[in-house]
Amino acid sequence: MSSWRRFFLRLANLFRPARAEPDLAREVASHLTLLEDDFERRGMTPEDARLAARRAFGGVEQAKDRHRDARSFVWLDDVRRDVRHSGRLLRRNPVFAMTAALSLAIAIGADTAIFTVANALLFHVPAGVADPTRLVDIGFSHDGGAIPISQLSRRA
């Protein structure tokens, strides 16, 4: 199977996840039946053969989960399920949803305002300086002269 065909099949399974469930259930049941028949031929009773087949097969639901993971994009499927679940929870309790959204909006707005003020006061314009282009760094340069601070920030 080409990689493009596999990609598009996985994408289709993402939007219709329940489409392959009946086939998967039939396939798992047929594997269990074959294992049961094999154990019955070895001389076990039907009940013991059924239990031994389930033990030999391993976890049925785990096998189904591995198959679902192989036929879809796991992380996208998880996101889809999480969004649906969160939507149901938010519809169940709209007051909580509005409180959470309002709290987030206030917090984001406050962070933005604080950073804007700090950015203007601390990072861009030196406080209390009338002409920032005349500031110089007291230190050494290669030619012995003073280097304006505005040029230092360009060199870095």
PyMOL CGO cylinders between C-alpha atoms (Angstrom):
from pymol import cmd
from pymol.cgo import CYLINDER

trace = [
    CYLINDER, 0.00, 0.00, 0.00, 1.43, 3.37, -0.94, 0.3, 1, 1, 1, 1, 1, 1,
    CYLINDER, 1.43, 3.37, -0.94, 2.16, 5.86, 1.78, 0.3, 1, 1, 1, 1, 1, 1,
    CYLINDER, 2.16, 5.86, 1.78, -0.26, 8.43, 0.30, 0.3, 1, 1, 1, 1, 1, 1,
    CYLINDER, -0.26, 8.43, 0.30, -3.11, 5.93, 0.25, 0.3, 1, 1, 1, 1, 1, 1,
    CYLINDER, -3.11, 5.93, 0.25, -2.35, 4.95, 3.85, 0.3, 1, 1, 1, 1, 1, 1,
    CYLINDER, -2.35, 4.95, 3.85, -2.26, 8.64, 4.82, 0.3, 1, 1, 1, 1, 1, 1,
    CYLINDER, -2.26, 8.64, 4.82, -5.69, 9.34, 3.28, 0.3, 1, 1, 1, 1, 1, 1,
    CYLINDER, -5.69, 9.34, 3.28, -7.20, 6.20, 4.82, 0.3, 1, 1, 1, 1, 1, 1,
    CYLINDER, -7.20, 6.20, 4.82, -5.94, 7.25, 8.24, 0.3, 1, 1, 1, 1, 1, 1,
    CYLINDER, -5.94, 7.25, 8.24, -7.37, 10.72, 7.68, 0.3, 1, 1, 1, 1, 1, 1,
    CYLINDER, -7.37, 10.72, 7.68, -10.74, 9.25, 6.67, 0.3, 1, 1, 1, 1, 1, 1,
    CYLINDER, -10.74, 9.25, 6.67, -10.74, 7.05, 9.79, 0.3, 1, 1, 1, 1, 1, 1,
    CYLINDER, -10.74, 7.05, 9.79, -10.13, 10.14, 11.87, 0.3, 1, 1, 1, 1, 1, 1,
    CYLINDER, -10.13, 10.14, 11.87, -13.44, 11.68, 10.77, 0.3, 1, 1, 1, 1, 1, 1,
    CYLINDER, -13.44, 11.68, 10.77, -15.43, 8.43, 10.84, 0.3, 1, 1, 1, 1, 1, 1,
    CYLINDER, -15.43, 8.43, 10.84, -13.93, 6.44, 13.73, 0.3, 1, 1, 1, 1, 1, 1,
    CYLINDER, -13.93, 6.44, 13.73, -16.90, 4.10, 14.28, 0.3, 1, 1, 1, 1, 1, 1,
    CYLINDER, -16.90, 4.10, 14.28, -16.98, 2.91, 10.67, 0.3, 1, 1, 1, 1, 1, 1,
    CYLINDER, -16.98, 2.91, 10.67, -14.47, 0.09, 11.19, 0.3, 1, 1, 1, 1, 1, 1,
    CYLINDER, -14.47, 0.09, 11.19, -15.64, -0.99, 14.66, 0.3, 1, 1, 1, 1, 1, 1,
    CYLINDER, -15.64, -0.99, 14.66, -17.94, -3.84, 13.50, 0.3, 1, 1, 1, 1, 1, 1,
    CYLINDER, -17.94, -3.84, 13.50, -15.15, -5.29, 11.34, 0.3, 1, 1, 1, 1, 1, 1,
    CYLINDER, -15.15, -5.29, 11.34, -12.72, -5.02, 14.23, 0.3, 1, 1, 1, 1, 1, 1,
    CYLINDER, -12.72, -5.02, 14.23, -15.11, -6.78, 16.61, 0.3, 1, 1, 1, 1, 1, 1,
    CYLINDER, -15.11, -6.78, 16.61, -15.67, -9.59, 14.09, 0.3, 1, 1, 1, 1, 1, 1,
    CYLINDER, -15.67, -9.59, 14.09, -11.93, -10.01, 13.55, 0.3, 1, 1, 1, 1, 1, 1,
    CYLINDER, -11.93, -10.01, 13.55, -11.17, -10.21, 17.27, 0.3, 1, 1, 1, 1, 1, 1,
    CYLINDER, -11.17, -10.21, 17.27, -14.04, -12.65, 17.78, 0.3, 1, 1, 1, 1, 1, 1,
    CYLINDER, -14.04, -12.65, 17.78, -12.74, -14.85, 14.95, 0.3, 1, 1, 1, 1, 1, 1,
    CYLINDER, -12.74, -14.85, 14.95, -9.24, -14.89, 16.46, 0.3, 1, 1, 1, 1, 1, 1,
    CYLINDER, -9.24, -14.89, 16.46, -10.69, -15.90, 19.83, 0.3, 1, 1, 1, 1, 1, 1,
    CYLINDER, -10.69, -15.90, 19.83, -12.80, -18.62, 18.18, 0.3, 1, 1, 1, 1, 1, 1,
    CYLINDER, -12.80, -18.62, 18.18, -9.76, -20.04, 16.38, 0.3, 1, 1, 1, 1, 1, 1,
    CYLINDER, -9.76, -20.04, 16.38, -7.79, -20.10, 19.61, 0.3, 1, 1, 1, 1, 1, 1,
    CYLINDER, -7.79, -20.10, 19.61, -10.73, -21.75, 21.45, 0.3, 1, 1, 1, 1, 1, 1,
    CYLINDER, -10.73, -21.75, 21.45, -10.99, -24.43, 18.76, 0.3, 1, 1, 1, 1, 1, 1,
    CYLINDER, -10.99, -24.43, 18.76, -7.27, -25.08, 19.00, 0.3, 1, 1, 1, 1, 1, 1,
    CYLINDER, -7.27, -25.08, 19.00, -7.43, -25.51, 22.78, 0.3, 1, 1, 1, 1, 1, 1,
    CYLINDER, -7.43, -25.51, 22.78, -10.51, -27.77, 22.49, 0.3, 1, 1, 1, 1, 1, 1,
    CYLINDER, -10.51, -27.77, 22.49, -8.63, -29.98, 20.03, 0.3, 1, 1, 1, 1, 1, 1,
    CYLINDER, -8.63, -29.98, 20.03, -5.87, -30.29, 22.64, 0.3, 1, 1, 1, 1, 1, 1,
    CYLINDER, -5.87, -30.29, 22.64, -8.44, -31.81, 25.00, 0.3, 1, 1, 1, 1, 1, 1,
    CYLINDER, -8.44, -31.81, 25.00, -9.72, -28.89, 27.08, 0.3, 1, 1, 1, 1, 1, 1,
    CYLINDER, -9.72, -28.89, 27.08, -13.34, -28.42, 28.02, 0.3, 1, 1, 1, 1, 1, 1,
    CYLINDER, -13.34, -28.42, 28.02, -15.14, -25.61, 26.13, 0.3, 1, 1, 1, 1, 1, 1,
    CYLINDER, -15.14, -25.61, 26.13, -15.13, -23.35, 29.20, 0.3, 1, 1, 1, 1, 1, 1,
    CYLINDER, -15.13, -23.35, 29.20, -11.43, -23.94, 29.91, 0.3, 1, 1, 1, 1, 1, 1,
    CYLINDER, -11.43, -23.94, 29.91, -10.65, -23.47, 26.21, 0.3, 1, 1, 1, 1, 1, 1,
    CYLINDER, -10.65, -23.47, 26.21, -12.47, -20.14, 26.19, 0.3, 1, 1, 1, 1, 1, 1,
    CYLINDER, -12.47, -20.14, 26.19, -10.55, -18.90, 29.24, 0.3, 1, 1, 1, 1, 1, 1,
    CYLINDER, -10.55, -18.90, 29.24, -7.23, -20.16, 27.84, 0.3, 1, 1, 1, 1, 1, 1,
    CYLINDER, -7.23, -20.16, 27.84, -7.94, -18.49, 24.49, 0.3, 1, 1, 1, 1, 1, 1,
    CYLINDER, -7.94, -18.49, 24.49, -8.61, -15.15, 26.19, 0.3, 1, 1, 1, 1, 1, 1,
    CYLINDER, -8.61, -15.15, 26.19, -5.41, -15.50, 28.20, 0.3, 1, 1, 1, 1, 1, 1,
    CYLINDER, -5.41, -15.50, 28.20, -3.38, -16.43, 25.12, 0.3, 1, 1, 1, 1, 1, 1,
    CYLINDER, -3.38, -16.43, 25.12, -4.86, -13.61, 23.05, 0.3, 1, 1, 1, 1, 1, 1,
    CYLINDER, -4.86, -13.61, 23.05, -4.18, -11.03, 25.72, 0.3, 1, 1, 1, 1, 1, 1,
    CYLINDER, -4.18, -11.03, 25.72, -6.38, -8.08, 26.49, 0.3, 1, 1, 1, 1, 1, 1,
    CYLINDER, -6.38, -8.08, 26.49, -9.17, -7.77, 23.95, 0.3, 1, 1, 1, 1, 1, 1,
    CYLINDER, -9.17, -7.77, 23.95, -9.66, -4.06, 24.53, 0.3, 1, 1, 1, 1, 1, 1,
    CYLINDER, -9.66, -4.06, 24.53, -5.91, -3.42, 24.42, 0.3, 1, 1, 1, 1, 1, 1,
    CYLINDER, -5.91, -3.42, 24.42, -5.71, -5.20, 21.06, 0.3, 1, 1, 1, 1, 1, 1,
    CYLINDER, -5.71, -5.20, 21.06, -8.60, -3.09, 19.78, 0.3, 1, 1, 1, 1, 1, 1,
    CYLINDER, -8.60, -3.09, 19.78, -6.88, 0.09, 21.01, 0.3, 1, 1, 1, 1, 1, 1,
    CYLINDER, -6.88, 0.09, 21.01, -3.63, -0.89, 19.25, 0.3, 1, 1, 1, 1, 1, 1,
    CYLINDER, -3.63, -0.89, 19.25, -5.58, -1.48, 16.04, 0.3, 1, 1, 1, 1, 1, 1,
    CYLINDER, -5.58, -1.48, 16.04, -7.37, 1.87, 16.35, 0.3, 1, 1, 1, 1, 1, 1,
    CYLINDER, -7.37, 1.87, 16.35, -4.02, 3.59, 16.94, 0.3, 1, 1, 1, 1, 1, 1,
    CYLINDER, -4.02, 3.59, 16.94, -2.56, 1.96, 13.83, 0.3, 1, 1, 1, 1, 1, 1,
    CYLINDER, -2.56, 1.96, 13.83, -5.44, 3.02, 11.58, 0.3, 1, 1, 1, 1, 1, 1,
    CYLINDER, -5.44, 3.02, 11.58, -5.66, 6.66, 12.67, 0.3, 1, 1, 1, 1, 1, 1,
    CYLINDER, -5.66, 6.66, 12.67, -3.60, 9.63, 13.81, 0.3, 1, 1, 1, 1, 1, 1,
    CYLINDER, -3.60, 9.63, 13.81, -3.55, 9.03, 17.56, 0.3, 1, 1, 1, 1, 1, 1,
    CYLINDER, -3.55, 9.03, 17.56, -2.86, 12.57, 18.71, 0.3, 1, 1, 1, 1, 1, 1,
    CYLINDER, -2.86, 12.57, 18.71, -5.50, 14.07, 16.40, 0.3, 1, 1, 1, 1, 1, 1,
    CYLINDER, -5.50, 14.07, 16.40, -8.01, 11.51, 17.57, 0.3, 1, 1, 1, 1, 1, 1,
    CYLINDER, -8.01, 11.51, 17.57, -7.18, 12.35, 21.19, 0.3, 1, 1, 1, 1, 1, 1,
    CYLINDER, -7.18, 12.35, 21.19, -7.63, 16.07, 20.47, 0.3, 1, 1, 1, 1, 1, 1,
    CYLINDER, -7.63, 16.07, 20.47, -10.99, 15.40, 18.82, 0.3, 1, 1, 1, 1, 1, 1,
    CYLINDER, -10.99, 15.40, 18.82, -12.18, 13.37, 21.81, 0.3, 1, 1, 1, 1, 1, 1,
    CYLINDER, -12.18, 13.37, 21.81, -10.88, 15.96, 24.30, 0.3, 1, 1, 1, 1, 1, 1,
    CYLINDER, -10.88, 15.96, 24.30, -12.65, 18.81, 22.49, 0.3, 1, 1, 1, 1, 1, 1,
    CYLINDER, -12.65, 18.81, 22.49, -15.93, 16.89, 22.42, 0.3, 1, 1, 1, 1, 1, 1,
    CYLINDER, -15.93, 16.89, 22.42, -15.59, 16.02, 26.10, 0.3, 1, 1, 1, 1, 1, 1,
    CYLINDER, -15.59, 16.02, 26.10, -14.77, 19.60, 27.10, 0.3, 1, 1, 1, 1, 1, 1,
    CYLINDER, -14.77, 19.60, 27.10, -17.70, 20.88, 25.03, 0.3, 1, 1, 1, 1, 1, 1,
    CYLINDER, -17.70, 20.88, 25.03, -20.06, 18.55, 26.86, 0.3, 1, 1, 1, 1, 1, 1,
    CYLINDER, -20.06, 18.55, 26.86, -18.69, 19.66, 30.24, 0.3, 1, 1, 1, 1, 1, 1,
    CYLINDER, -18.69, 19.66, 30.24, -18.96, 23.33, 29.35, 0.3, 1, 1, 1, 1, 1, 1,
    CYLINDER, -18.96, 23.33, 29.35, -22.54, 22.92, 28.15, 0.3, 1, 1, 1, 1, 1, 1,
    CYLINDER, -22.54, 22.92, 28.15, -23.40, 21.11, 31.37, 0.3, 1, 1, 1, 1, 1, 1,
    CYLINDER, -23.40, 21.11, 31.37, -22.15, 24.00, 33.54, 0.3, 1, 1, 1, 1, 1, 1,
    CYLINDER, -22.15, 24.00, 33.54, -22.23, 27.30, 31.59, 0.3, 1, 1, 1, 1, 1, 1,
    CYLINDER, -22.23, 27.30, 31.59, -21.63, 29.47, 34.69, 0.3, 1, 1, 1, 1, 1, 1,
    CYLINDER, -21.63, 29.47, 34.69, -18.31, 27.75, 35.27, 0.3, 1, 1, 1, 1, 1, 1,
    CYLINDER, -18.31, 27.75, 35.27, -17.42, 28.14, 31.58, 0.3, 1, 1, 1, 1, 1, 1,
    CYLINDER, -17.42, 28.14, 31.58, -18.11, 31.87, 31.66, 0.3, 1, 1, 1, 1, 1, 1,
    CYLINDER, -18.11, 31.87, 31.66, -16.18, 32.28, 34.92, 0.3, 1, 1, 1, 1, 1, 1,
    CYLINDER, -16.18, 32.28, 34.92, -13.18, 30.43, 33.52, 0.3, 1, 1, 1, 1, 1, 1,
    CYLINDER, -13.18, 30.43, 33.52, -13.25, 32.40, 30.25, 0.3, 1, 1, 1, 1, 1, 1,
    CYLINDER, -13.25, 32.40, 30.25, -13.59, 35.71, 32.10, 0.3, 1, 1, 1, 1, 1, 1,
    CYLINDER, -13.59, 35.71, 32.10, -10.74, 34.83, 34.47, 0.3, 1, 1, 1, 1, 1, 1,
    CYLINDER, -10.74, 34.83, 34.47, -8.49, 33.95, 31.54, 0.3, 1, 1, 1, 1, 1, 1,
    CYLINDER, -8.49, 33.95, 31.54, -9.41, 37.17, 29.71, 0.3, 1, 1, 1, 1, 1, 1,
    CYLINDER, -9.41, 37.17, 29.71, -8.66, 39.33, 32.76, 0.3, 1, 1, 1, 1, 1, 1,
    CYLINDER, -8.66, 39.33, 32.76, -5.35, 37.54, 33.42, 0.3, 1, 1, 1, 1, 1, 1,
    CYLINDER, -5.35, 37.54, 33.42, -4.20, 37.82, 29.80, 0.3, 1, 1, 1, 1, 1, 1,
    CYLINDER, -4.20, 37.82, 29.80, -5.20, 41.48, 29.66, 0.3, 1, 1, 1, 1, 1, 1,
    CYLINDER, -5.20, 41.48, 29.66, -3.37, 42.26, 32.91, 0.3, 1, 1, 1, 1, 1, 1,
    CYLINDER, -3.37, 42.26, 32.91, -0.22, 40.45, 31.73, 0.3, 1, 1, 1, 1, 1, 1,
    CYLINDER, -0.22, 40.45, 31.73, -0.31, 42.35, 28.45, 0.3, 1, 1, 1, 1, 1, 1,
    CYLINDER, -0.31, 42.35, 28.45, -0.75, 45.71, 30.20, 0.3, 1, 1, 1, 1, 1, 1,
    CYLINDER, -0.75, 45.71, 30.20, 2.07, 45.02, 32.68, 0.3, 1, 1, 1, 1, 1, 1,
    CYLINDER, 2.07, 45.02, 32.68, 4.45, 43.91, 29.96, 0.3, 1, 1, 1, 1, 1, 1,
    CYLINDER, 4.45, 43.91, 29.96, 3.59, 46.93, 27.80, 0.3, 1, 1, 1, 1, 1, 1,
    CYLINDER, 3.59, 46.93, 27.80, 4.38, 49.33, 30.64, 0.3, 1, 1, 1, 1, 1, 1,
    CYLINDER, 4.38, 49.33, 30.64, 7.57, 47.46, 31.58, 0.3, 1, 1, 1, 1, 1, 1,
    CYLINDER, 7.57, 47.46, 31.58, 8.65, 47.33, 27.97, 0.3, 1, 1, 1, 1, 1, 1,
    CYLINDER, 8.65, 47.33, 27.97, 8.18, 51.07, 27.50, 0.3, 1, 1, 1, 1, 1, 1,
    CYLINDER, 8.18, 51.07, 27.50, 9.82, 52.08, 30.78, 0.3, 1, 1, 1, 1, 1, 1,
    CYLINDER, 9.82, 52.08, 30.78, 12.62, 49.55, 31.15, 0.3, 1, 1, 1, 1, 1, 1,
    CYLINDER, 12.62, 49.55, 31.15, 13.65, 48.33, 27.74, 0.3, 1, 1, 1, 1, 1, 1,
    CYLINDER, 13.65, 48.33, 27.74, 13.19, 51.07, 25.15, 0.3, 1, 1, 1, 1, 1, 1,
    CYLINDER, 13.19, 51.07, 25.15, 13.57, 54.61, 26.49, 0.3, 1, 1, 1, 1, 1, 1,
    CYLINDER, 13.57, 54.61, 26.49, 15.98, 55.23, 29.37, 0.3, 1, 1, 1, 1, 1, 1,
    CYLINDER, 15.98, 55.23, 29.37, 14.02, 56.93, 32.15, 0.3, 1, 1, 1, 1, 1, 1,
    CYLINDER, 14.02, 56.93, 32.15, 14.84, 60.59, 32.78, 0.3, 1, 1, 1, 1, 1, 1,
    CYLINDER, 14.84, 60.59, 32.78, 17.11, 61.05, 29.74, 0.3, 1, 1, 1, 1, 1, 1,
    CYLINDER, 17.11, 61.05, 29.74, 16.23, 63.91, 27.42, 0.3, 1, 1, 1, 1, 1, 1,
    CYLINDER, 16.23, 63.91, 27.42, 18.42, 62.84, 24.49, 0.3, 1, 1, 1, 1, 1, 1,
    CYLINDER, 18.42, 62.84, 24.49, 19.27, 59.12, 24.62, 0.3, 1, 1, 1, 1, 1, 1,
    CYLINDER, 19.27, 59.12, 24.62, 21.52, 59.37, 21.54, 0.3, 1, 1, 1, 1, 1, 1,
    CYLINDER, 21.52, 59.37, 21.54, 24.05, 61.38, 23.56, 0.3, 1, 1, 1, 1, 1, 1,
    CYLINDER, 24.05, 61.38, 23.56, 24.56, 58.64, 26.15, 0.3, 1, 1, 1, 1, 1, 1,
    CYLINDER, 24.56, 58.64, 26.15, 28.01, 57.05, 26.04, 0.3, 1, 1, 1, 1, 1, 1,
    CYLINDER, 28.01, 57.05, 26.04, 29.49, 53.91, 27.50, 0.3, 1, 1, 1, 1, 1, 1,
    CYLINDER, 29.49, 53.91, 27.50, 32.40, 54.61, 29.80, 0.3, 1, 1, 1, 1, 1, 1,
    CYLINDER, 32.40, 54.61, 29.80, 34.82, 51.96, 28.78, 0.3, 1, 1, 1, 1, 1, 1,
    CYLINDER, 34.82, 51.96, 28.78, 37.42, 51.21, 26.15, 0.3, 1, 1, 1, 1, 1, 1,
    CYLINDER, 37.42, 51.21, 26.15, 37.08, 51.06, 22.41, 0.3, 1, 1, 1, 1, 1, 1,
    CYLINDER, 37.08, 51.06, 22.41, 39.56, 49.98, 19.79, 0.3, 1, 1, 1, 1, 1, 1,
    CYLINDER, 39.56, 49.98, 19.79, 40.35, 53.50, 18.66, 0.3, 1, 1, 1, 1, 1, 1,
    CYLINDER, 40.35, 53.50, 18.66, 40.33, 55.05, 22.13, 0.3, 1, 1, 1, 1, 1, 1,
    CYLINDER, 40.33, 55.05, 22.13, 37.15, 57.11, 21.69, 0.3, 1, 1, 1, 1, 1, 1,
    CYLINDER, 37.15, 57.11, 21.69, 33.79, 56.85, 23.41, 0.3, 1, 1, 1, 1, 1, 1,
    CYLINDER, 33.79, 56.85, 23.41, 31.10, 54.67, 21.83, 0.3, 1, 1, 1, 1, 1, 1,
    CYLINDER, 31.10, 54.67, 21.83, 27.51, 55.97, 21.94, 0.3, 1, 1, 1, 1, 1, 1,
    CYLINDER, 27.51, 55.97, 21.94, 25.10, 53.51, 23.59, 0.3, 1, 1, 1, 1, 1, 1,
    CYLINDER, 25.10, 53.51, 23.59, 22.82, 53.62, 20.57, 0.3, 1, 1, 1, 1, 1, 1,
    CYLINDER, 22.82, 53.62, 20.57, 25.67, 52.10, 18.54, 0.3, 1, 1, 1, 1, 1, 1,
    CYLINDER, 25.67, 52.10, 18.54, 26.39, 49.48, 21.21, 0.3, 1, 1, 1, 1, 1, 1,
    CYLINDER, 26.39, 49.48, 21.21, 22.90, 48.05, 20.94, 0.3, 1, 1, 1, 1, 1, 1,
    CYLINDER, 22.90, 48.05, 20.94, 23.35, 47.73, 17.17, 0.3, 1, 1, 1, 1, 1, 1,
    CYLINDER, 23.35, 47.73, 17.17, 26.63, 45.83, 17.57, 0.3, 1, 1, 1, 1, 1, 1,
    CYLINDER, 26.63, 45.83, 17.57, 25.17, 43.17, 19.86, 0.3, 1, 1, 1, 1, 1, 1,
]
cmd.load_cgo(trace, "trace")
